[in-house]
Amino acid sequence: MRPAILLVGLAACDPIWGASVTVRDPANRPIEDATVAVACAADSYVTPELAVRSLPDGQAQVGGLGSQFPVGCDVFVAKPGYRTHRIRYRDLCPNGPTDCERGFAFDLVLEPE
């Protein structure tokens, strides 16, 4: 029993990074099935590219384990028929990785094409 408690305690301390996104159209209606992704340059040391779909209420969360938001990675929100929204790493973390939040929340309006 003791090893299980220790394992749960260690897992609870793991740092996580992520982006929580609410996606709406210009009429303030939630957009379902928009892709929310964290993507990194091909030469980045970060290997996973993560993507999720927004729920019927327009909510989506993407993230992973790590002590910082992946350096050099951007957040993309896309859906056919709408302009893709890109949030660049340099806008998320203008002072670089040593002074960057691990979690972000966005309430975005996607414009029709």
Secondary structure, 3 states (H helix, E strand, C coil): CHHHHHHHHHHHHCCEEEEEEEEECCCCCECCCCEEEEECCCCCCCCCCEEEECCCCCEEEEEEECCCCCCCCEEEEECCCECCEEECHHHHCCCCHHHCCCEEEEEEECCEC
